[in-house]
Amino acid sequence: MSTRREALATSAALTGGALLSAAPPAAAVPRTTPGRTTAASGQHPGNTIALTHATVLGAGADRTVLVRDGRIIRTGRSAEVPIPHGTTTYDLTGKYIVMGGLVESHVHNQGPETVLPPLFPLNGVTAVREMWGSPLHHEWRDKVRAGKLLGPRWVISSSIIDGQPSLWANDTGDRVVEVADAPSARRAVREAKASGADFVKVYSRLTPEAYEAIADESRRQGLRHAGHCPDTLPIARASDTGQQSIEHLHALLLATSAREAEIRRAMAKIRIDPALGTSFERYASWFRQVHAVEWEAVQTYDVGRTRALFDRLAANGTRVVPTLTVHHSLERTDQLPTDSPEFAYLPGWLTESWPTIWSSLTAGRTARDVSRIHRIYEHRLHLVAELHRAGVQLIAGTDTGTGYAVPGFALHHELELLVEAGLPTRDVLHAATTAPARMLGLPDDRADLLVLDADPRTDIRHTQRIHSVLVDGRYLDRAERLRLLADVARAAAASEPPATGVAAPHICAH
């Protein structure tokens, strides 16, 4: 399996980076030519679309998919599906259809509207779960639904609800809600519902009392809760409360130590200098201290304890979103790309800030530290394999919004890392399609799909060989997709940094 660095280096040959200068091949010529629309125009063509003679993953070869008004109205053998008069038909012989498209289940989007939302569907990602909700994301979702913006379906969390003090509270305004007890925790959940949040985001520094109140009040309000497992709460207890998903592998790594109680006491002793002015400075200080605790957990890994915990997660239906992408970028810094064709789709002022930010996170690492951190990352891959063996549903998400993760592109690299961890390709595809769609309650007949030039079941990297995309009933053929990618690249190049300066990316791997 190639490393992520290799994947980034070859991405231009597989995705839009190098294709922008290439003439689009005529592999699938429509019998009628649909009206071409722009990224800001309506997403629901008034006519019916037929995608014919494709292999539909999970259904078989020579299939036809009929789409009308943003819904899939019929699928079946091409010989058995009549094509209504006036239908725009695309012959997809030799192509592979991923029904529903890809779902990215852990993102943090802050940036230019003309850049970030379109990158998801242009990379076959037709739905995302926003893990730090704000009014901006609701605005984007409204524009997408109205056909004014090309973007994915959005499932949006509340503001982060955390204990006191939260690592992110200094300069994030009301995007972080600190709660100290059960009454304030319940109030935060009610406020989250009033804000239109689809679910409640729980975080690392909640007390058990506050967390239990959030779980209970979420049930009362008809919301799910998801996010981090608080440092002071056993993962099994979080699972028993019905937490929908556990993000990242940090808490799981600590919980699988034979010395978990001792490990948690060491975590509680970590202190942050109150003189540090920004939330990122506070986080960086905390992040640099935590590796010693993680190393102790790796050294005291308990197989029996791990299997008992993971069996319990599976029995409760608790999902885990490993976000290997962000773990890899923070713990295998020797494999970070110095440049990538993908970076052309983000503003230069943003990508050029990443090396400085990563240096602040990794400052002071000795050769021994680096060796241990590499071992910690390898242990995370082992935990992913053990979760899969136990039947825990793994969900693909990247923590996009952190450095070195380009929206849309990053999910394809996450799939490679899941294969590297030992998961069969079919199960990795499930983690990025059917499983998250069920978790998020996406409609089965939604007119989203991804058309590929090669079978991803034989090589997961084939998810990057994108032929075309159907997003909410709008079909983006090869030429249209490349044109829109070029538009995004131009918008990124023209983007000016915010007046307040370049904000450090949110990193929530711990």
N, C-alpha and C positions, 0 to 999 in steps of 0.2 A: 504494500500500500504506500502510495506516495505521501510525503509530508505535506503539511499545509503550504509551506513555502513553494514546493513544486507545483502544488495545485494553483497557487496564485500566479506563478510564472507561466503556466500553460493556459490560464483562463482566457486569454485573448483569442486563442485558437478554438476555444469551445463556446464562447459567449460573444456578447456584442463588441468587446474591445477591438478585435482585429476585423470583425465583420463589417465595421462601419465603412471601411474603404473597399469592401468587396462587393461585386455585383451580386444581388440575391439570386440564387438559382431558381429555376422554374420547376421545382419538384412537384408542386401541388397547384395546378392552374385552375382557377375557378371557372366553371362553365358560364357563370355570369359574374360580372365585376361589381362588388358592393361599393356603395358610395364611401369615399374616404373621409374620415372625420379627424378632428384634431384632439389633442389630449384634453382640451377644455370643453369639448362638445358632448352631446348626449351619448350615453353608453348603451342605450337600448335601440338598436336598429329596428325599424318597424316591420321588417320582413322576417321570414323564417330562414334559418341557416341549417344546412345539412352538411355534416362532416362524414364523408363516406369512405369505405374500404380500408379503415384503419384497424390496427390491433388495439383493442381497449384492454388495458391491464386489469386482470381479474375477470374478464368476460370472454375474451377470445379474439381470433383474427377475423378480418373482413366484416367489421361492424360499422353501423351507421348511427350517428348521434344527431337527433333533431332538436333544434333550439328555437324557442319563440318567446319574445318579451321577457328576457332574463331568466327563463326557466328551461330546463331540459324536459321536453314533452314525450320523447320516446328514444329508446336505444334498442338495437337488435341486429340480426344478421342483415347485411346490406341487401341481399336478395329478397328479404321479407319485409323491409320497411319502405312503404310507398313515399315518394317525395312529392309534397304538395306543389301545385302550380305556382310559379313565381318565386320558388325557393332559391336562395343563393347557395350554390353547391360547391364544395371543395373536395376534390379527390385526394385523399390522404393515403393512397396505396404506399405501403412500405414505412408508414409512420406509426408511432406509438402514442396512445392517448392516456394521460394520467387524469382520471376523472376527479373533479373537484379542485384541481390544481394543488399546489403546495401550500401548507399552512406554517407560518413562522410564529412560534408560541412564546417568544420572549424578546420584546424589543423596547427600546426607549428612543423615541423620535423627537428631536429638537433640531430645527434647521429650516432651510429654504423650502417653501411649499412647492416650488417648481422643480425641486430635485428629489426630495425624499419620498413622497408618496408614489410617484410614477415608477421608481426603481423596483418596487416590489412586484407589481404585475408584469413589468417588462422582463423580469427574471422568473416568471412562472409562479410567483408567490401571490396567491389570490386572496389570502386572509391573514391577518396578523392579530396577535394579542399584545396590546400595549400595557406594559407592566408598571407604568408610573403616569397615571392619567392626569390630564390637565384640560382646561377649556380649549386649547389649541387642537387637541386630538378630536374633540367633539366637533369643532368647526370643520376640520378636514373630513371627518366622516359625513357630515351633512353635505358638504360639497360633492363628495364622491357619490352619495346617494342621489343627489340632484343632477348628476351628469356634468358638473362644472369642473371636475378635477379627476384625472386618471389616478386611481389608487386602489388599494385592496379593501376588502371588508374589514372593519375594525371592531374588535372587542376590547373595551377600555376599562382599566382598573380605576379604583379610587386613588386619591392621594395616598402616599405611603403612610400607614399608621404604625408608629413605632413607640418605644418606651422613652424614658428621659434619662440621660440626654441622648438624642439621636445623633449619629455621625453626620447626618445630612441636614441638620436643622439650622445651621448658622446663616446661610445665605440662599435658602431655597424657598423662603416665604411660606405660603400656605400649602405648598406642594408636599410638605411633610407635616403630619399631625402627631404631636407628642401626647401620649396619654399616660397617666400615672396610676389610675385605679379603674375599677369596674364601671362606675358611673361615666367617667370621661370616655372610656372605651366604647360603651354603648352609644353615647352621644355622637362619637366619631362615625360609627356605622350608620346611624340615622342620617347624618349629614352627607355621607357618601351616597346613600340612596337618593337623597334629595338632589344631589348634583348630577344624577343620571349615570353614575358608575354602573357597569355591568357586574362587577364583583369587587370584593374588598381585598386590598393588598396588605398583608401582614409582614412584619419585619423583625429584625434580629434582636432588638433590645426590649421587646415587650416582656413584662412580668407574666408569670403563669396566670395570675388573677386577671390581668387585663386581657390576655389572650383568650382565656375561657369565656370572658364576657363578650369579646368580639365574635367568637364562634357561635355563641348562643344567640346574640342579637342578629347576626347575619341570617341565621335560620329563621328567626322571627320576621325579618324583613324580606325574606325570599331571595337572598343573595348567597352566592358561594364565597368562600374565602380561600385565598391562595397566596403563595409567596415564600418567604423564608420561614424556616422553623426557628423560633426564638432560641437564643443561646441557653436559656435557663429551663427550657421545656424539653422533656424526652420526645424524640421523634415519634415513638409509638403512640404517645398521648395525642400529638398533633394529628396523626393519622386517624385515631379513634374519634376525634371531633368532627371528622369529615372534611379536613382540609383537602381541597381539590387537587392541588399539585404542590410539590416541594421543589423549589428552584435551586439549581446549582448542586454541587457535591460536597460542599464544605461541612454542613451539619452531619451528613451521612458519614463522612470520614471520621469525625469525632465520635459519633455514636457507635462505631464498630470497633472501638478500642476496648480491650479488657480493663482498662483503667479509666473508663468514661467519667466517673465521678471526679477523679483527680484531674483529668483533662479539663473538665468544666470549671473546676476551681482555678486552674491556671488561666483560663480564658477570662474569668471574672477579675483577675488581678491586673489585666492589661489596662493601662491608664493612658489617657490622651491629655496632652498639655493644653489647658484651657486658653493659653495665650495664642494658640494657633488660630488665625483669623478666618480662614475659609473652610467650608465643609470638606473640600477636597484635601486640604492640608491635614485636616483631622483624620480623614480616611486613610491617607497615605501613611501617616504615623502609625495608625492602628494596624494597617495591612502589613507593614514591615515587621511588626512585633509578633504577628500571629503564626508565622511560619515555624517557629520553634515548637509551638504547641501542636501544630499539624504533624511535624516530624515525630514527635513523641507518640501521637496517635497511630501513625504508620508503623512505628516500631513495635507497638503493642496490639496490632491487629488480631482480632479474635474471630476465627472462622465460624464457630458455633453461634456466637452472639450475632454475627452478621446474618447468618441464614435464618435465625429465628426472627430477627427484625424485618428482613426483606419478605419473609413469608407472611408476616402480619400486614405489611404494606399491600402486598398482593391481595390478601383476603379482604382488606378494606376498600380496595379499588383506588388507592392513592397513587396518583401519577407522579413521576419524577422527570424533571426537565434538566438534563445534565449540563447544558450550556458548555460543552467542551471547547467551543470556539474561544470563549473568554478565558477559560482556564489555560488553554494552550498558549494564548498570546501573552499571558502574565507569567507563565511558568516555563515556557520554551522560547524565551526571548532570543535565543541564538537562531531561531528559525523565522523570526519576523522579517517580512520583506522590506527592503529599503525603498522599493517602488513597485507598482503593479499597474497594469492597464485598468484595473477596476477603480483606482484612485482618481481617474479622469472624470468620474461621475460624481465626485464630491468637491466642494470648494477647496482650493489650494490652502487657504488660510486655516482650514480645519485639518487636513491631512498633514500639513507641515508642522502642526503643533504636537502630533502624536509622539515623536521621539523624545521631546522634552518632557512630556507628561509621563511617559514610561520610565524615563530616567529617574524622575522623582519617586516613582513607586519602587524601583529596584535599587535605589542608592544604597551603597554600603554592603552589598552582597559580596561575600568572600567566595573563593573557589569552592570551599566546603559547602557554603550556603547554596551555591548554584547546583552542585551535585545532589544535594538533598532535595532541592526543589524539583529537579528533574525526576527524582525518585517519587516524590509526592504526586507528580502528574501521572507517572506510570501507574501508581496505585489507584488514581481516579479511574483510569481506563479499566483496571481490574474490577473496581466497584460497579462500573456500568455493565460489565459482563456478568457479574453476580446478580445484579438486579434483573437482568434479562433472564438468566437461568431460573430465578425464583418466580418469574411470571409477572413482575411489576411492569406496568405499562410505561414505557419510556416515550417521551414526547420531544420532538425536535424543536430546539430554540437556541438562539445564539448569544443573547445579550447585546444585540446590535444597538448602537448608541455609544458603545465603548470604542476605543481606538482600534484600528486595523480591522474593523468589521464594516463592510460596505453593505447598505441595505439591499436585500434581495440576493446579492451574490453570496453573502455570508452563509445563508442557509445551505447552499450546495456544499460548502466546505464542512459544515457541521455534519452533513450526511456522510461525507468521507471519513470524518473522525469517528463516527459511530461504527462504521465498518471496520476501521482500524482497531476499535475496542473489541471486536469479535462478533458483532451482530450480523446475522445473515442479511443479505441485501433486501429480501422481501420484507423483513421486519423493520428495516430502516425506512423503507418507503411507507410502510404502515404508520410509523412514528411521525411522518411528515404529511400524512394525508387523512386517512380514515380515523385514526385515533384522536388527533386534535380536533377534527371536525365534530366528532361525537362529544368530546369534552366541552366544546364551545357551543354546542347546540346549533351548528350551521345546518340549514335545510338541505335535505338529500337531493332535491331537484334544482339546486342553484346552478346557474349556467356558467360555471368556472371549470376550466380544464387547461391542461398543458400538453402540447403536441411536441414530440421529440423525434429526432432523426435516427435514434438508435435505442435499443432496448435497455432500460436502466436496471432490469433484473439481472443482466449479465455483467454489468459494470456500473456502479453507482455514479461514476463520473459522467455517465451519459445523461443525467438530469441537466447537465450544462449544455447539451447539444440541442438547443431550443429551436424548433421550427416555427412555432406560432403559439399564441395564447388566446384563450377565450376568457374574458373577465366580465362577469355580470352581463353576459349576452353580447358583448362587443368582441368581435373577432379581430385580432391583430395578426395579420399574416406576416411573413418574414420581412417584406419590404417596409410595412408600416412599423413594425417593431424596431427595425434598425433606424428608421427615420426619427422615431420618438426617443430612442437612446441618444442619437446625435443631438436632439433638442436638449435633453437633460445635460449632456456634456457641455454644451454651450452655456446653459443657464448656470451650471456649476462654475465655469470659468469666469463668468461675469459677476458672480456673487461677491458682495462686499462683507467684511467681517462685521459683527454686531457692534454698535456704538460703545458698548461696555467692555469690548475686548472678547477674546476667544475664551469661552467657558470650557473648563475641564470636563471631559466626558463623565457621565455617571458610570460607576463601576459597582456592581452589587454582587460580586461573586462570593462575598462573605457577609 
